[in-house]
Amino acid sequence: MDLMQLFGNLVRKRLPVVAVLSLLFLAGCASNQRITPAPDKPLSNAELEQAWQHNLAQARKVDSWHVSGRAGVKTPQQSGAVTISWDRSPETFSIYMTGPLGQTLARLEGQGKDGDYHRVSLDVPGNEPVVSGSAEQLLYLQTGWMLPFTSLDYWMRGMPAPGNDYVRVLNERGYLAELHQNGWKVSYGSYRDVSGVQLPEKVRATREGVAVILSIKEWELP
């Protein structure tokens, strides 16, 4: 069964929350990759480190955005993808998930500070809203998957999540090409210039047979 059939069944049968979440976070999302031009000559180790520190400082300044694109999850049992519209401020976030015909599948919202959300709710049409103390807990209770939502809030900006050790691999311009953190391997595609900041267009996180993929079509910064 292809994704169109899966979403069609979801809409017709009004499957419960767990079925929606089985499709939503996050498997093989295709994206037009943009190649970041290489510098005229390779950077030295010192220059690469200096570039990374500069890029990291720029990424840390990004605390509000509107992102649109595709998100998907792939597990050994199933996979699926949805269109997302993600709005984020320093104290709130809201993610709308829609199907191939524009129908609303779910809305995930949270309140907190700097990615540390203490109240998260999931609203699926035809079901009572579900509320939890964290996005990870809510998603685990509904799907059985421990998905790295809080870390993704940082990874999608091309930076490691705070408070945990990590191993990084930089590209030729001093941006993340690969990141190992919290047991996840995070791989990056191309970057694009958004209001003077280079931000990732595709992020893929894998761990123990689960792949979380975010393909960003549009970044908007206030």
NORCORTA-V791807 format. One record per residue. RES is the residue in one letter. SS is DSSP state (h for helix, s for strand, l for the rest). BURIAL is I if it has 16 or more other ideal C-beta (glycine too) atoms within 10 Angstrom, else O. D_CENTER is the distance of its C-alpha to the mean C-alpha in Angstrom with 2 decimals. Layout:
<<RES & SS & BURIAL & D_CENTER> <RES & SS & BURIAL & D_CENTER>>
This chain:
<<M & l & O & 25.25> <D & l & O & 22.77> <L & h & I & 19.72> <M & h & O & 22.01> <Q & h & O & 24.36> <L & h & I & 21.78> <F & h & I & 20.61> <G & h & O & 24.30> <N & h & O & 25.29> <L & h & I & 22.64> <V & h & I & 24.06> <R & h & O & 27.68> <K & h & O & 27.71> <R & l & O & 25.47> <L & l & I & 24.04> <P & l & O & 23.20> <V & h & I & 19.99> <V & h & O & 19.38> <A & h & I & 19.66> <V & h & I & 17.13> <L & h & I & 14.57> <S & h & I & 15.68> <L & h & I & 14.37> <L & h & I & 11.23> <F & l & I & 8.42> <L & l & I & 7.96> <A & l & I & 11.99> <G & l & O & 13.57> <C & l & I & 11.97> <A & l & O & 14.44> <S & l & I & 13.94> <N & l & O & 16.75> <Q & l & O & 16.36> <R & l & O & 17.96> <I & l & O & 20.10> <T & l & I & 20.48> <P & l & O & 24.25> <A & l & O & 25.62> <P & l & O & 27.97> <D & l & O & 31.67> <K & l & O & 32.29> <P & l & O & 30.24> <L & l & I & 29.48> <S & l & O & 31.34> <N & h & O & 29.67> <A & h & O & 30.60> <E & h & O & 29.29> <L & h & I & 25.97> <E & h & O & 25.63> <Q & h & O & 26.68> <A & h & I & 24.12> <W & h & I & 21.30> <Q & h & O & 22.61> <H & h & O & 22.77> <N & h & I & 19.26> <L & h & I & 17.95> <A & h & O & 20.14> <Q & h & I & 18.84> <A & h & I & 15.14> <R & h & O & 16.34> <K & l & O & 18.01> <V & l & I & 14.93> <D & l & O & 14.58> <S & l & O & 14.48> <W & s & I & 12.84> <H & s & O & 12.57> <V & s & I & 9.90> <S & s & O & 10.76> <G & s & I & 9.86> <R & s & I & 9.15> <A & s & I & 6.94> <G & s & I & 8.98> <V & s & I & 10.38> <K & s & I & 13.55> <T & l & I & 16.14> <P & l & O & 19.82> <Q & l & O & 20.86> <Q & l & O & 18.70> <S & s & I & 15.75> <G & s & I & 14.44> <A & s & I & 12.14> <V & s & I & 12.07> <T & s & I & 11.96> <I & s & I & 9.95> <S & s & O & 11.25> <W & s & I & 9.47> <D & s & I & 12.18> <R & s & I & 12.23> <S & l & O & 15.47> <P & l & O & 16.67> <E & l & O & 17.71> <T & s & O & 15.77> <F & s & I & 12.67> <S & s & O & 12.86> <I & s & I & 10.68> <Y & s & I & 13.08> <M & s & I & 12.75> <T & s & I & 15.58> <G & l & I & 17.43> <P & l & O & 19.11> <L & l & O & 21.97> <G & l & O & 20.08> <Q & l & O & 20.85> <T & s & O & 18.85> <L & s & I & 17.42> <A & s & I & 15.94> <R & s & I & 14.99> <L & s & I & 13.09> <E & s & I & 14.44> <G & s & I & 15.00> <Q & s & O & 17.53> <G & s & I & 17.88> <K & s & O & 17.90> <D & l & O & 15.64> <G & l & I & 12.73> <D & s & O & 15.43> <Y & s & I & 15.60> <H & s & O & 18.93> <R & s & O & 18.96> <V & s & I & 16.36> <S & s & I & 17.56> <L & s & I & 16.73> <D & s & I & 18.99> <V & l & I & 19.74> <P & l & O & 22.73> <G & l & O & 25.85> <N & l & O & 24.75> <E & l & O & 25.24> <P & l & O & 22.25> <V & s & I & 20.99> <V & s & O & 20.63> <S & s & I & 19.66> <G & l & O & 19.57> <S & l & I & 15.93> <A & h & I & 12.75> <E & h & I & 13.09> <Q & h & O & 16.70> <L & h & I & 16.33> <L & h & I & 14.00> <Y & h & O & 16.35> <L & h & O & 19.38> <Q & h & I & 18.40> <T & h & I & 17.14> <G & l & O & 18.51> <W & l & O & 15.23> <M & l & O & 14.08> <L & l & I & 10.27> <P & l & I & 8.79> <F & h & I & 7.27> <T & h & I & 9.36> <S & h & I & 8.76> <L & h & I & 5.00> <D & h & I & 6.65> <Y & h & I & 8.77> <W & h & I & 7.42> <M & l & I & 5.64> <R & l & I & 9.29> <G & l & I & 10.90> <M & l & I & 12.39> <P & l & I & 13.00> <A & l & I & 12.65> <P & l & O & 16.19> <G & l & O & 18.95> <N & l & O & 18.38> <D & l & O & 19.91> <Y & s & O & 18.06> <V & s & O & 19.27> <R & s & O & 18.17> <V & s & O & 19.19> <L & s & I & 19.60> <N & l & I & 20.19> <E & l & O & 23.49> <R & l & I & 22.45> <G & l & I & 21.11> <Y & l & I & 17.34> <L & s & I & 15.16> <A & s & I & 15.67> <E & s & O & 14.88> <L & s & I & 14.14> <H & s & O & 15.54> <Q & s & I & 14.83> <N & l & I & 15.43> <G & l & O & 16.34> <W & s & I & 13.13> <K & s & O & 13.43> <V & s & I & 10.67> <S & s & I & 11.84> <Y & s & I & 11.48> <G & l & I & 13.11> <S & l & I & 14.78> <Y & s & I & 14.50> <R & s & O & 15.97> <D & s & O & 18.16> <V & s & I & 17.09> <S & l & O & 20.06> <G & l & O & 21.12> <V & s & I & 17.87> <Q & s & I & 16.25> <L & s & I & 12.46> <P & s & I & 10.37> <E & l & I & 10.33> <K & s & I & 8.71> <V & s & I & 6.81> <R & s & I & 8.21> <A & s & I & 8.73> <T & s & O & 12.07> <R & s & O & 14.52> <E & l & O & 17.77> <G & l & O & 17.30> <V & s & I & 13.82> <A & s & I & 11.18> <V & s & I & 7.48> <I & s & I & 6.64> <L & s & I & 4.71> <S & s & I & 7.97> <I & s & I & 8.65> <K & s & O & 12.24> <E & s & O & 13.07> <W & s & I & 12.53> <E & s & O & 15.16> <L & l & O & 16.36> <P & l & O & 19.29>>
